[in-house]
Amino acid sequence: HRDLHSFPTRRSSDLGSRRFINNTIGLFANLDFERKNRSDNSASATYEIQDEFSIANGLSFQDVNRLNNRFGGTFVFDYTQPTTKVKLFSTYSSLDSDINTLQELLSVGNTGAQAREHRYIGSVVETELATFTNSLKLEQYFGRVQVSAGISYSRARNETPTSYRLDGVEESAFSPGFNFEQPTALGDQRGFLVDGVNGYLHPEEFVNKALNDTSAIFVDWIYDSQSKLLEDELGASFDFQFDTKISNNFNLNWKFGGKYKQKQREFNF
């Protein structure tokens, strides 16, 4: 990871609770916010196995600028009496990510569709995730009879308002004196011709042999998309129960009820 000091993680959390009117009514609220930098750099090399030789034939660099913003909140209301209980619960959470990626791919093989090319890739992706939940529950006692009812609603959203990628390629991207060839009598060395001399070359040296001629780049791939996923869920429940005393040591509990749930999903791309 890099540049974490430039965008340090920031987080704040605030909460409070209180009860009123002889503790019959209670309120609770909580808010959270976090901003986290998860940017990173990476480099990797690819190899080709020919007989007993392992030959480096590619190198890639990637720079990812990734910022995550999280937000969450909770609210609870409850009302309590000896024969009545009411509770309202609401929660919200979201995660917004901005990801900007720059990548370079160096391919030095003499054969194949990506031989001796320098590919440049840039992408911008924005994602938004959010969930919202509400539920209301009621308990009422009539002597030994308890009636419970509840209703809930939730919505989840997964949206990518921006997803854009642009690829450019520079063909014949290495100096003429730098060629990939079959290994010769070099033991376990990699086989390269560097200015007519066959010898070992570290993958990092590919950068020094690349022409890096930006005027020779042409665009060969463009990708642009947006997507949105919505999920709505509605639920309800009702329970009726009472106790029957059989003896001093034995009670029989009767419970009847039902639940209903409906879920709807919508996806656009």
Disulfide bonds with the S-S distance in Angstrom:
none
